[in-house]
Amino acid sequence: MSYPQPLTPEEELADAKKRLSLPPIVVICGSTRFMAEMTEADLRETTAGKIVVKPGCDMKSPHELWSDPAAARALKVRLDDLHRAKIRLADEVLVVGDHIGDSTRAEIAYARSLGKPVRFTHPEVDPDA
């Protein structure tokens, strides 16, 4: 007699999103130098009926929360972890901008390792193209 295999956490999440009739969730990735383009992509994806998550901080712009270099380094680590959680939550990834840096390249690789579809506003920058 065979027993059904328990669902993985990822399968449980996908099942829960389906049972809740949630629209697709897209996470926006890219350099924060493209924050204006991310806002435009958020608008377009939202009006297309998708739930959008994206970076919430632009650490390239001055702010008291990251004015101390040691605090900024620690915050960057936490924000990177948070963004990977957003990628796990999402159904797909949209990479914004015409430049791919190391952080974005790592996010793309992470998303693809999870089997997430990855789209680009500038497909020519796809590191795997």
TIMI-2910 file (N, C-alpha, C, CB; in pm, 1 decimal, decimal comma, always signed):
<rs>
+----------+----------+----------+----------+----------+----------+----------+----------+----------+----------+----------+----------+------+
!      n_x !      n_y !      n_z !     ca_x !     ca_y !     ca_z !      c_x !      c_y !      c_z !     cb_x !     cb_y !     cb_z ! resn !
+----------+----------+----------+----------+----------+----------+----------+----------+----------+----------+----------+----------+------+
!    +84,4 !   -117,6 !     +0,0 !     +0,0 !     +0,0 !     +0,0 !    +88,9 !   +123,8 !     +0,0 !    -96,0 !     -0,1 !   +121,8 !  Met !
!    +59,6 !   +219,2 !    -87,9 !   +139,4 !   +341,5 !    -91,5 !    +61,5 !   +455,1 !    -26,3 !   +177,9 !   +378,3 !   -237,2 !  Ser !
!   +137,0 !   +540,7 !    +33,7 !    +77,7 !   +655,6 !   +101,8 !   +112,2 !   +782,0 !    +25,0 !   +127,1 !   +665,3 !   +248,8 !  Tyr !
!    +20,5 !   +877,9 !    +24,7 !    +51,9 !  +1002,2 !    -46,5 !   +168,1 !  +1074,2 !    +23,4 !    -73,6 !  +1095,0 !    -53,8 !  Pro !
!   +253,5 !  +1132,3 !    -57,9 !   +365,0 !  +1208,4 !     -3,9 !   +312,6 !  +1340,8 !    +51,2 !   +474,1 !  +1232,3 !   -112,3 !  Gln !
!   +364,0 !  +1381,7 !   +166,2 !   +321,6 !  +1512,8 !   +218,3 !   +367,9 !  +1624,2 !   +124,2 !   +378,1 !  +1536,1 !   +361,6 !  Pro !
!   +290,8 !  +1731,2 !   +121,7 !   +325,9 !  +1844,4 !    +37,1 !   +448,1 !  +1916,6 !    +93,8 !   +206,8 !  +1941,5 !    +24,3 !  Leu !
!   +528,8 !  +1970,0 !     +5,3 !   +639,1 !  +2055,0 !    +49,0 !   +579,3 !  +2189,7 !    +92,6 !   +746,8 !  +2073,7 !    -65,9 !  Thr !
!   +653,2 !  +2268,3 !   +168,7 !   +601,5 !  +2401,8 !   +205,4 !   +566,0 !  +2484,8 !    +81,6 !   +705,3 !  +2477,6 !   +290,6 !  Pro !
!   +644,6 !  +2473,7 !    -24,0 !   +616,6 !  +2548,7 !   -146,5 !   +484,7 !  +2502,1 !   -209,0 !   +732,5 !  +2532,6 !   -247,6 !  Glu !
!   +462,2 !  +2369,2 !   -208,0 !   +336,4 !  +2316,9 !   -262,6 !   +218,2 !  +2357,9 !   -175,4 !   +342,4 !  +2163,5 !   -274,5 !  Glu !
!   +237,7 !  +2360,3 !    -44,9 !   +131,3 !  +2405,4 !    +45,1 !    +96,4 !  +2551,5 !    +19,9 !   +173,0 !  +2386,0 !   +191,4 !  Glu !
!   +198,6 !  +2634,1 !     -1,0 !   +174,7 !  +2775,6 !    -29,7 !    +99,1 !  +2791,3 !   -160,6 !   +307,2 !  +2853,1 !    -35,3 !  Leu !
!   +142,1 !  +2720,9 !   -265,1 !    +74,3 !  +2728,7 !   -394,8 !    -70,6 !  +2683,0 !   -382,3 !   +148,1 !  +2643,3 !   -499,8 !  Ala !
!    -93,0 !  +2576,8 !   -306,2 !   -228,9 !  +2527,2 !   -285,2 !   -313,3 !  +2629,0 !   -210,2 !   -226,4 !  +2394,8 !   -208,7 !  Asp !
!   -257,2 !  +2689,6 !   -107,2 !   -330,6 !  +2789,9 !    -29,6 !   -364,8 !  +2910,5 !   -116,4 !   -248,6 !  +2834,4 !    +93,0 !  Ala !
!   -270,9 !  +2955,8 !   -199,5 !   -298,8 !  +3070,5 !   -286,5 !   -410,5 !  +3036,1 !   -384,7 !   -171,2 !  +3113,5 !   -363,0 !  Lys !
!   -409,7 !  +2911,3 !   -433,0 !   -513,8 !  +2868,3 !   -526,5 !   -650,2 !  +2862,9 !   -455,8 !   -478,4 !  +2729,5 !   -586,9 !  Lys !
!   -652,9 !  +2804,5 !   -334,4 !   -779,3 !  +2794,5 !   -260,8 !   -833,6 !  +2932,1 !   -223,3 !   -760,5 !  +2710,1 !   -134,8 !  Arg !
!   -745,6 !  +3028,2 !   -201,7 !   -787,3 !  +3164,2 !   -168,8 !   -820,9 !  +3246,5 !   -292,8 !   -678,9 !  +3233,4 !    -89,7 !  Leu !
!   -804,0 !  +3187,0 !   -410,5 !   -828,0 !  +3255,9 !   -538,3 !   -748,0 !  +3385,6 !   -548,4 !   -977,4 !  +3285,9 !   -555,2 !  Ser !
!   -622,1 !  +3379,3 !   -503,3 !   -537,8 !  +3497,5 !   -511,6 !   -491,8 !  +3519,2 !   -655,3 !   -416,9 !  +3484,5 !   -417,5 !  Leu !
!   -484,8 !  +3644,9 !   -696,3 !   -426,9 !  +3671,3 !   -828,1 !   -277,6 !  +3640,8 !   -826,3 !   -451,5 !  +3818,1 !   -870,6 !  Pro !
!   -216,6 !  +3632,0 !   -942,4 !    -72,3 !  +3605,5 !   -944,9 !     +5,1 !  +3712,8 !   -867,6 !    -21,7 !  +3598,6 !  -1090,4 !  Pro !
!   +112,5 !  +3669,7 !   -802,9 !   +199,4 !  +3760,7 !   -728,9 !   +328,9 !  +3774,2 !   -806,2 !   +225,7 !  +3710,0 !   -583,2 !  Ile !
!   +366,6 !  +3898,7 !   -836,5 !   +491,1 !  +3926,2 !   -907,2 !   +582,6 !  +4006,1 !   -815,3 !   +464,7 !  +4002,9 !  -1040,3 !  Val !
!   +708,4 !  +3966,6 !   -810,7 !   +807,5 !  +4042,4 !   -734,5 !   +895,9 !  +4115,4 !   -834,9 !   +892,7 !  +3948,7 !   -640,1 !  Val !
!   +917,2 !  +4242,5 !   -807,7 !  +1003,7 !  +4323,9 !   -892,4 !  +1143,9 !  +4320,9 !   -834,0 !   +950,8 !  +4470,6 !   -904,1 !  Ile !
!  +1240,0 !  +4290,5 !   -919,7 !  +1381,1 !  +4288,7 !   -881,3 !  +1456,8 !  +4386,7 !   -970,0 !  +1441,4 !  +4144,9 !   -892,9 !  Cys !
!  +1571,3 !  +4430,7 !   -922,2 !  +1657,5 !  +4518,4 !   -999,4 !  +1729,8 !  +4614,2 !   -907,9 !  +1577,5 !  +4595,0 !  -1104,0 !  Gly !
!  +1821,5 !  +4687,2 !   -964,6 !  +1895,7 !  +4786,9 !   -889,0 !  +1801,6 !  +4896,9 !   -842,2 !  +2009,9 !  +4845,7 !   -973,7 !  Ser !
!  +1825,1 !  +4945,4 !   -720,9 !  +1740,1 !  +5054,3 !   -670,7 !  +1764,9 !  +5184,0 !   -746,0 !  +1764,1 !  +5076,0 !   -521,3 !  Thr !
!  +1865,4 !  +5188,3 !   -832,4 !  +1880,7 !  +5306,8 !   -917,3 !  +1764,8 !  +5316,6 !  -1016,0 !  +2015,4 !  +5302,5 !   -993,1 !  Arg !
!  +1688,7 !  +5207,6 !  -1030,2 !  +1573,7 !  +5204,5 !  -1119,7 !  +1441,9 !  +5215,3 !  -1043,3 !  +1575,3 !  +5077,1 !  -1202,2 !  Phe !
!  +1440,7 !  +5283,4 !   -929,8 !  +1318,2 !  +5292,5 !   -848,4 !  +1202,3 !  +5354,3 !   -927,3 !  +1344,9 !  +5375,7 !   -721,6 !  Met !
!  +1227,8 !  +5455,8 !  -1008,9 !  +1119,9 !  +5515,9 !  -1088,7 !  +1062,5 !  +5413,8 !  -1186,3 !  +1171,2 !  +5639,9 !  -1165,5 !  Ala !
!  +1148,7 !  +5334,2 !  -1248,8 !  +1103,0 !  +5230,6 !  -1340,9 !  +1028,1 !  +5120,5 !  -1265,9 !  +1222,0 !  +5171,0 !  -1417,8 !  Glu !
!  +1070,9 !  +5091,4 !  -1142,8 !  +1000,2 !  +4992,6 !  -1061,0 !   +859,6 !  +5040,8 !  -1028,8 !  +1077,7 !  +4964,2 !   -931,0 !  Met !
!   +845,5 !  +5170,1 !  -1000,5 !   +713,1 !  +5226,1 !   -972,3 !   +623,5 !  +5214,8 !  -1094,9 !   +724,6 !  +5373,4 !   -928,0 !  Thr !
!   +679,0 !  +5241,4 !  -1212,4 !   +601,5 !  +5227,1 !  -1336,2 !   +564,0 !  +5081,1 !  -1359,9 !   +681,0 !  +5281,6 !  -1456,5 !  Glu !
!   +657,7 !  +4989,2 !  -1336,9 !   +628,4 !  +4846,4 !  -1353,7 !   +521,0 !  +4802,3 !  -1253,5 !   +757,4 !  +4761,6 !  -1335,6 !  Ala !
!   +528,8 !  +4853,8 !  -1131,6 !   +428,0 !  +4823,6 !  -1029,1 !   +290,3 !  +4867,0 !  -1078,5 !   +462,4 !  +4894,1 !   -894,4 !  Asp !
!   +281,7 !  +4986,2 !  -1132,5 !   +154,6 !  +5036,8 !  -1185,7 !   +100,6 !  +4946,2 !  -1295,4 !   +172,0 !  +5179,0 !  -1239,6 !  Leu !
!   +185,7 !  +4909,5 !  -1388,8 !   +141,2 !  +4827,2 !  -1501,4 !   +100,0 !  +4685,8 !  -1457,7 !   +252,0 !  +4818,6 !  -1605,8 !  Arg !
!   +177,9 !  +4626,9 !  -1368,6 !   +145,2 !  +4492,3 !  -1320,2 !    +17,6 !  +4495,0 !  -1234,9 !   +263,2 !  +4434,2 !  -1238,2 !  Glu !
!     +2,4 !  +4597,9 !  -1153,0 !   -117,4 !  +4610,3 !  -1069,0 !   -242,3 !  +4626,7 !  -1154,5 !   -103,7 !  +4729,3 !   -972,8 !  Thr !
!   -234,6 !  +4712,9 !  -1256,6 !   -352,9 !  +4731,8 !  -1342,1 !   -380,8 !  +4609,7 !  -1427,6 !   -334,8 !  +4853,5 !  -1431,7 !  Thr !
!   -281,1 !  +4521,3 !  -1441,2 !   -302,8 !  +4393,6 !  -1511,1 !   -361,6 !  +4288,6 !  -1417,3 !   -170,7 !  +4342,1 !  -1571,0 !  Ala !
!   -387,4 !  +4327,2 !  -1291,8 !   -454,1 !  +4236,7 !  -1198,9 !   -362,6 !  +4152,3 !  -1113,4 !   -542,1 !  +4148,1 !  -1273,4 !  Gly !
!   -237,6 !  +4192,9 !  -1099,0 !   -142,8 !  +4115,3 !  -1019,6 !   -112,9 !  +4185,0 !   -886,9 !    -12,8 !  +4092,9 !  -1098,4 !  Lys !
!    -80,4 !  +4104,2 !   -787,1 !    -29,7 !  +4156,7 !   -661,3 !   +119,5 !  +4180,1 !   -681,8 !    -58,1 !  +4058,4 !   -539,9 !  Ile !
!   +167,9 !  +4298,1 !   -644,8 !   +306,9 !  +4334,3 !   -669,5 !   +380,2 !  +4356,8 !   -537,7 !   +315,2 !  +4460,2 !   -757,6 !  Val !
!   +499,0 !  +4297,5 !   -526,7 !   +590,1 !  +4326,6 !   -416,3 !   +722,1 !  +4370,6 !   -479,3 !   +609,4 !  +4201,1 !   -320,4 !  Val !
!   +788,7 !  +4465,0 !   -413,1 !   +912,8 !  +4518,1 !   -468,4 !   +998,8 !  +4570,6 !   -355,1 !   +884,8 !  +4629,4 !   -572,4 !  Lys !
!  +1121,6 !  +4610,7 !   -386,6 !  +1205,2 !  +4668,8 !   -281,9 !  +1135,7 !  +4789,4 !   -219,6 !  +1342,8 !  +4709,3 !   -338,3 !  Pro !
!  +1143,2 !  +4797,7 !    -88,6 !  +1077,7 !  +4907,5 !    -18,3 !  +1172,8 !  +5016,7 !    +24,5 !  +1006,4 !  +4855,7 !   +100,9 !  Gly !
!  +1302,8 !  +4994,5 !     +7,0 !  +1403,8 !  +5091,7 !    +48,2 !  +1501,4 !  +5114,9 !    -65,4 !  +1478,3 !  +5044,1 !   +174,6 !  Cys !
!  +1541,2 !  +5240,3 !    -80,2 !  +1647,5 !  +5275,6 !   -173,4 !  +1766,0 !  +5321,9 !    -89,2 !  +1601,3 !  +5387,1 !   -276,1 !  Asp !
!  +1852,3 !  +5229,4 !    -56,0 !  +1964,6 !  +5262,3 !    +31,6 !  +2069,9 !  +5348,0 !    -38,6 !  +2028,6 !  +5135,0 !    +83,4 !  Met !
!  +2052,4 !  +5373,4 !   -168,3 !  +2143,3 !  +5463,4 !   -238,8 !  +2107,2 !  +5609,3 !   -211,0 !  +2140,0 !  +5435,4 !   -390,1 !  Lys !
!  +1985,8 !  +5631,9 !   -161,6 !  +1942,5 !  +5766,6 !   -124,1 !  +1966,1 !  +5785,9 !    +25,0 !  +1792,2 !  +5789,8 !   -159,9 !  Ser !
!  +2011,1 !  +5903,7 !    +65,4 !  +2039,3 !  +5926,9 !   +207,2 !  +1913,7 !  +5912,9 !   +294,0 !  +2099,9 !  +6065,7 !   +226,2 !  Pro !
!  +1932,2 !  +5850,5 !   +409,0 !  +1823,4 !  +5838,9 !   +507,5 !  +1886,0 !  +5808,1 !   +642,3 !  +1719,2 !  +5727,4 !   +466,9 !  His !
!  +1823,5 !  +5857,0 !   +746,9 !  +1877,3 !  +5836,8 !   +881,8 !  +1884,2 !  +5688,8 !   +921,0 !  +1792,4 !  +5912,0 !   +982,7 !  Glu !
!  +1799,4 !  +5605,1 !   +863,2 !  +1798,2 !  +5463,5 !   +899,5 !  +1924,7 !  +5390,1 !   +857,0 !  +1678,6 !  +5396,3 !   +838,3 !  Leu !
!  +1994,9 !  +5441,7 !   +756,6 !  +2118,1 !  +5377,0 !   +712,7 !  +2233,9 !  +5475,4 !   +703,3 !  +2096,6 !  +5309,8 !   +578,5 !  Trp !
!  +2228,6 !  +5580,0 !   +784,9 !  +2337,2 !  +5678,4 !   +783,4 !  +2463,8 !  +5626,1 !   +852,3 !  +2291,5 !  +5807,2 !   +851,0 !  Ser !
!  +2448,6 !  +5536,8 !   +948,6 !  +2563,9 !  +5475,8 !  +1014,5 !  +2610,8 !  +5356,9 !   +929,1 !  +2528,0 !  +5429,9 !  +1161,4 !  Asp !
!  +2737,7 !  +5354,7 !   +887,0 !  +2785,0 !  +5246,8 !   +798,0 !  +2765,1 !  +5106,3 !   +853,7 !  +2930,5 !  +5266,4 !   +768,5 !  Pro !
!  +2788,1 !  +5086,2 !   +981,9 !  +2769,6 !  +4952,1 !  +1040,0 !  +2622,1 !  +4913,7 !  +1038,3 !  +2824,5 !  +4946,9 !  +1185,1 !  Ala !
!  +2536,0 !  +5007,3 !  +1073,0 !  +2391,9 !  +4980,0 !  +1069,5 !  +2346,3 !  +4954,7 !   +926,2 !  +2312,5 !  +5097,8 !  +1131,0 !  Ala !
!  +2404,3 !  +5026,6 !   +831,3 !  +2367,2 !  +5009,0 !   +691,0 !  +2404,7 !  +4869,7 !   +642,0 !  +2434,7 !  +5115,5 !   +603,7 !  Ala !
!  +2522,9 !  +4822,1 !   +680,9 !  +2563,8 !  +4686,6 !   +639,0 !  +2468,5 !  +4581,2 !   +695,6 !  +2709,0 !  +4656,9 !   +685,1 !  Arg !
!  +2432,4 !  +4595,5 !   +822,7 !  +2340,2 !  +4499,5 !   +885,0 !  +2202,3 !  +4507,1 !   +820,4 !  +2329,1 !  +4525,6 !  +1036,5 !  Ala !
!  +2157,0 !  +4628,1 !   +791,6 !  +2027,2 !  +4645,3 !   +727,4 !  +2027,6 !  +4583,4 !   +588,2 !  +1990,3 !  +4794,1 !   +719,3 !  Leu !
!  +2135,2 !  +4600,7 !   +513,2 !  +2144,8 !  +4542,9 !   +378,3 !  +2128,9 !  +4390,9 !   +382,7 !  +2279,9 !  +4580,0 !   +313,1 !  Lys !
!  +2189,1 !  +4327,0 !   +481,4 !  +2176,1 !  +4181,5 !   +496,7 !  +2029,6 !  +4145,3 !   +523,5 !  +2267,3 !  +4129,6 !   +612,3 !  Val !
!  +1964,9 !  +4218,1 !   +612,8 !  +1823,7 !  +4190,1 !   +645,0 !  +1733,6 !  +4214,4 !   +523,7 !  +1776,8 !  +4277,7 !   +763,6 !  Arg !
!  +1761,5 !  +4321,4 !   +450,8 !  +1679,0 !  +4350,8 !   +332,8 !  +1698,7 !  +4246,4 !   +223,2 !  +1712,2 !  +4490,2 !   +278,2 !  Leu !
!  +1821,4 !  +4196,9 !   +206,9 !  +1845,5 !  +4090,1 !   +109,5 !  +1767,8 !  +3964,3 !   +148,0 !  +1996,4 !  +4058,7 !    +99,5 !  Asp !
!  +1767,2 !  +3929,6 !   +276,6 !  +1689,3 !  +3813,9 !   +324,2 !  +1540,6 !  +3836,3 !   +299,6 !  +1715,1 !  +3788,4 !   +475,0 !  Asp !
!  +1493,1 !  +3957,1 !   +327,2 !  +1352,4 !  +3989,7 !   +306,0 !  +1316,7 !  +3978,3 !   +158,2 !  +1321,4 !  +4131,2 !   +357,7 !  Leu !
!  +1405,5 !  +4023,8 !    +70,5 !  +1374,8 !  +4016,8 !    -72,4 !  +1372,3 !  +3872,7 !   -121,5 !  +1476,8 !  +4097,3 !   -152,7 !  His !
!  +1459,3 !  +3787,8 !    -67,5 !  +1452,6 !  +3645,4 !   -103,4 !  +1319,7 !  +3585,0 !    -57,1 !  +1571,7 !  +3567,5 !    -41,0 !  Arg !
!  +1268,3 !  +3629,0 !    +57,0 !  +1136,9 !  +3581,7 !   +102,1 !  +1028,0 !  +3627,6 !     +4,2 !  +1106,1 !  +3633,7 !   +245,7 !  Ala !
!  +1040,6 !  +3748,5 !    -46,8 !   +943,8 !  +3797,5 !   -146,0 !   +949,7 !  +3711,5 !   -272,2 !   +971,4 !  +3946,3 !   -180,9 !  Lys !
!  +1070,4 !  +3672,3 !   -311,5 !  +1084,7 !  +3585,8 !   -429,0 !  +1018,0 !  +3450,7 !   -403,6 !  +1234,3 !  +3566,1 !   -464,5 !  Ile !
!  +1035,5 !  +3394,3 !   -282,9 !   +971,0 !  +3265,9 !   -251,3 !   +818,8 !  +3279,4 !   -254,8 !  +1016,5 !  +3214,9 !   -112,5 !  Arg !
!   +767,0 !  +3391,1 !   -209,0 !   +623,1 !  +3415,2 !   -206,2 !   +564,2 !  +3431,2 !   -346,5 !   +593,1 !  +3539,0 !   -123,6 !  Leu !
!   +640,5 !  +3490,4 !   -435,3 !   +589,5 !  +3528,0 !   -567,1 !   +570,0 !  +3409,1 !   -659,6 !   +682,6 !  +3626,2 !   -631,5 !  Ala !
!   +484,6 !  +3431,5 !   -758,3 !   +462,9 !  +3334,0 !   -865,2 !   +557,5 !  +3358,9 !   -981,9 !   +317,5 !  +3338,8 !   -913,3 !  Asp !
!   +602,2 !  +3483,2 !   -995,9 !   +692,8 !  +3519,1 !  -1104,2 !   +777,4 !  +3638,7 !  -1063,1 !   +614,4 !  +3549,9 !  -1233,3 !  Glu !
!   +884,4 !  +3660,1 !  -1137,8 !   +978,7 !  +3768,3 !  -1110,4 !   +984,7 !  +3858,8 !  -1233,6 !  +1121,1 !  +3712,2 !  -1074,3 !  Val !
!   +984,4 !  +3989,7 !  -1208,7 !  +1004,2 !  +4086,9 !  -1315,2 !  +1129,5 !  +4166,7 !  -1282,0 !   +879,3 !  +4180,5 !  -1331,9 !  Leu !
!  +1229,4 !  +4155,8 !  -1368,3 !  +1355,0 !  +4228,5 !  -1349,7 !  +1345,6 !  +4358,6 !  -1428,1 !  +1478,8 !  +4143,1 !  -1396,1 !  Val !
!  +1365,8 !  +4469,7 !  -1356,4 !  +1351,5 !  +4603,0 !  -1414,0 !  +1489,6 !  +4664,6 !  -1435,3 !  +1264,6 !  +4693,5 !  -1322,9 !  Val !
!  +1505,7 !  +4731,1 !  -1548,3 !  +1627,4 !  +4806,5 !  -1574,3 !  +1713,0 !  +4745,6 !  -1682,7 !  +1707,0 !  +4818,3 !  -1449,7 !  Gly !
!  +1806,0 !  +4829,3 !  -1731,8 !  +1892,6 !  +4786,2 !  -1840,7 !  +2032,9 !  +4750,8 !  -1792,9 !  +1900,5 !  +4894,1 !  -1945,8 !  Asp !
!  +2045,2 !  +4724,6 !  -1663,8 !  +2172,9 !  +4684,2 !  -1605,0 !  +2146,3 !  +4579,1 !  -1498,1 !  +2249,0 !  +4806,7 !  -1544,9 !  His !
!  +2228,3 !  +4474,5 !  -1495,0 !  +2217,9 !  +4370,0 !  -1394,0 !  +2346,6 !  +4371,4 !  -1312,2 !  +2193,1 !  +4229,1 !  -1459,3 !  Ile !
!  +2334,3 !  +4405,0 !  -1183,8 !  +2449,2 !  +4400,4 !  -1093,7 !  +2454,6 !  +4267,3 !  -1021,2 !  +2443,7 !  +4515,3 !   -992,7 !  Gly !
!  +2550,0 !  +4255,5 !   -931,8 !  +2570,1 !  +4129,0 !   -860,2 !  +2448,5 !  +4087,2 !   -778,1 !  +2690,3 !  +4140,1 !   -769,3 !  Asp !
!  +2386,8 !  +4181,9 !   -706,1 !  +2270,9 !  +4147,5 !   -622,7 !  +2154,5 !  +4098,2 !   -707,6 !  +2227,1 !  +4268,5 !   -539,3 !  Ser !
!  +2126,8 !  +4169,8 !   -815,7 !  +2016,3 !  +4129,6 !   -903,2 !  +2046,6 !  +3996,5 !   -970,8 !  +1989,1 !  +4237,7 !  -1009,1 !  Thr !
!  +2171,9 !  +3978,0 !  -1011,5 !  +2212,5 !  +3850,7 !  -1073,0 !  +2187,4 !  +3735,4 !   -975,3 !  +2363,0 !  +3854,9 !  -1114,9 !  Arg !
!  +2219,5 !  +3756,6 !   -847,7 !  +2196,7 !  +3653,8 !   -744,9 !  +2047,5 !  +3629,2 !   -725,4 !  +2261,3 !  +3695,4 !   -610,9 !  Ala !
!  +1966,6 !  +3735,2 !   -730,7 !  +1821,3 !  +3719,3 !   -716,7 !  +1763,8 !  +3638,9 !   -833,5 !  +1752,5 !  +3857,2 !   -708,2 !  Glu !
!  +1812,2 !  +3666,4 !   -953,7 !  +1766,3 !  +3592,2 !  -1071,9 !  +1802,2 !  +3444,4 !  -1057,2 !  +1829,1 !  +3650,9 !  -1202,1 !  Ile !
!  +1925,0 !  +3417,8 !  -1018,3 !  +1968,2 !  +3278,3 !  -1000,8 !  +1884,6 !  +3209,4 !   -893,5 !  +2118,2 !  +3272,0 !   -963,4 !  Ala !
!  +1856,9 !  +3279,9 !   -784,1 !  +1776,0 !  +3223,0 !   -676,2 !  +1635,6 !  +3191,4 !   -726,8 !  +1769,4 !  +3319,9 !   -555,8 !  Tyr !
!  +1574,2 !  +3287,0 !   -796,1 !  +1438,5 !  +3265,8 !   -848,4 !  +1435,1 !  +3146,4 !   -943,2 !  +1387,9 !  +3392,3 !   -921,0 !  Ala !
!  +1532,0 !  +3138,6 !  -1030,7 !  +1535,7 !  +3027,1 !  -1126,3 !  +1561,1 !  +2894,9 !  -1055,3 !  +1643,8 !  +3050,9 !  -1232,5 !  Arg !
!  +1639,8 !  +2895,8 !   -947,0 !  +1663,6 !  +2771,3 !   -873,0 !  +1534,6 !  +2720,6 !   -809,3 !  +1771,0 !  +2792,5 !   -764,7 !  Ser !
!  +1440,2 !  +2812,2 !   -785,0 !  +1309,9 !  +2775,8 !   -728,9 !  +1206,8 !  +2744,6 !   -836,9 !  +1258,6 !  +2887,7 !   -640,5 !  Leu !
!  +1246,8 !  +2757,4 !   -962,9 !  +1154,7 !  +2731,3 !  -1073,1 !  +1059,9 !  +2845,8 !  -1103,1 !  +1075,6 !  +2609,8 !  -1043,7 !  Gly !
!  +1093,6 !  +2965,2 !  -1057,4 !  +1007,1 !  +3081,5 !  -1082,1 !  +1033,3 !  +3135,1 !  -1222,4 !  +1031,3 !  +3193,1 !   -975,5 !  Lys !
!   +927,9 !  +3167,2 !  -1296,8 !   +947,8 !  +3233,4 !  -1425,4 !  +1006,7 !  +3373,0 !  -1402,9 !   +814,0 !  +3242,3 !  -1504,2 !  Pro !
!  +1101,3 !  +3411,8 !  -1487,8 !  +1166,5 !  +3542,4 !  -1476,8 !  +1146,6 !  +3617,0 !  -1607,8 !  +1318,8 !  +3527,8 !  -1443,2 !  Val !
!  +1090,1 !  +3737,8 !  -1597,2 !  +1072,8 !  +3826,2 !  -1712,7 !  +1163,8 !  +3947,4 !  -1695,0 !   +923,0 !  +3870,3 !  -1728,9 !  Arg !
!  +1192,0 !  +4015,7 !  -1803,9 !  +1280,5 !  +4131,4 !  -1801,8 !  +1215,6 !  +4246,8 !  -1876,4 !  +1417,6 !  +4096,9 !  -1863,5 !  Phe !
!  +1229,0 !  +4369,6 !  -1823,3 !  +1186,6 !  +4485,9 !  -1901,1 !  +1284,2 !  +4508,9 !  -2015,7 !  +1176,9 !  +4612,2 !  -1811,5 !  Thr !
!  +1406,7 !  +4460,5 !  -1999,1 !  +1510,1 !  +4470,5 !  -2102,0 !  +1568,3 !  +4329,7 !  -2120,3 !  +1622,9 !  +4576,3 !  -2062,3 !  His !
!  +1505,1 !  +4245,2 !  -2203,1 !  +1547,3 !  +4104,5 !  -2214,1 !  +1693,8 !  +4085,9 !  -2251,6 !  +1462,6 !  +4034,8 !  -2315,7 !  Pro !
!  +1754,9 !  +4186,0 !  -2313,5 !  +1894,3 !  +4171,5 !  -2354,5 !  +1989,8 !  +4162,1 !  -2235,7 !  +1934,1 !  +4287,8 !  -2442,5 !  Glu !
!  +1944,6 !  +4197,5 !  -2114,5 !  +2033,6 !  +4188,3 !  -1997,5 !  +2022,2 !  +4055,1 !  -1924,1 !  +2003,6 !  +4300,9 !  -1901,0 !  Val !
!  +1936,6 !  +3966,4 !  -1972,1 !  +1921,0 !  +3834,6 !  -1908,1 !  +2056,0 !  +3764,3 !  -1907,5 !  +1813,4 !  +3747,3 !  -1982,2 !  Asp !
!  +2109,8 !  +3735,0 !  -1788,1 !  +2242,7 !  +3671,1 !  -1783,8 !  +2245,2 !  +3532,3 !  -1845,5 !  +2290,4 !  +3661,9 !  -1641,3 !  Pro !
!  +2130,1 !  +3469,4 !  -1863,2 !  +2125,8 !  +3335,4 !  -1920,3 !  +2081,4 !  +3333,8 !  -2065,9 !  +2034,3 !  +3249,0 !  -1839,4 !  Asp !
!  +2068,5 !  +3453,6 !  -2124,5 !  +2021,9 !  +3461,8 !  -2264,8 !  +2134,2 !  +3427,4 !  -2361,6 !  +1967,5 !  +3603,2 !  -2296,2 !  Ala !
+----------+----------+----------+----------+----------+----------+----------+----------+----------+----------+----------+----------+------+
</rs>
